[in-house]
Amino acid sequence: MGAKRFLVLVVPVAGSLGLPIAVALVMKQAGIGAGVGLILLLICLWFALMLRFAQMPEHS
């Protein structure tokens, strides 16, 4: 259970810090179109990971 708690902490921070850096680097190298495509791909992946590792209260 420790690994899941670690992922719950790391996924939001990694997304909020890594996403702007990755998009800026791709835009610099490949252009705006590639940057927009990357942002769409990464946001969908990040959102899926956030939903997967979210700690929701259990139903009784």
N, C-alpha and C positions, 0 to 999 in steps of 0.2 A: 504494500500500500504506500510505501515511502516514495516510490518512483512516480506514482500518479500525483501525489501532492507536489512533487518537484515540477512535474509538467504543468500543473495548474498554476504554479508561480511563474514558470519560464515562458510559456506560450504568449501571454499578453505582452510581456516585456520584449521578447524577441521580435514580435510583430511590430510593435510601436517604434522600436529602435532600428530594426533591420530593414523594414520596408522602405522608408525614405532614402536610406543610403543605397540600397540596391537599385531603386528606380532612377536615382540621380546618376549613378554610374552607367546604367544601361542607356539612358537618354544621351549621355555624353558620347558614348561609343557608337550607338546604333541609331539614334534619332528619336523623335517624339513618338512616332507610331509604335516602335518597339517598347518604349517606356510605358505607354498606355496599355499595351497588351500584357506586359509584365505585371503592372499594377492590378489589372483585372484578375489575372491568374493567381497572384499571391494573396489578394484579398479573399478570393473564394476559398483557397486552401487554408488561410488563417482562420476564417470564419468556421470552416468545418472542424478544424482542430479545437477551436474555442468551444464549440458545441459538444465535441467528443469528450473533452476533459473537464467540462463544467461540473461542479459539485452541486447537484440538485438535492433538495430534501426528499427523502423516501416517503412513499405513500403507505398508509397503514391498512 
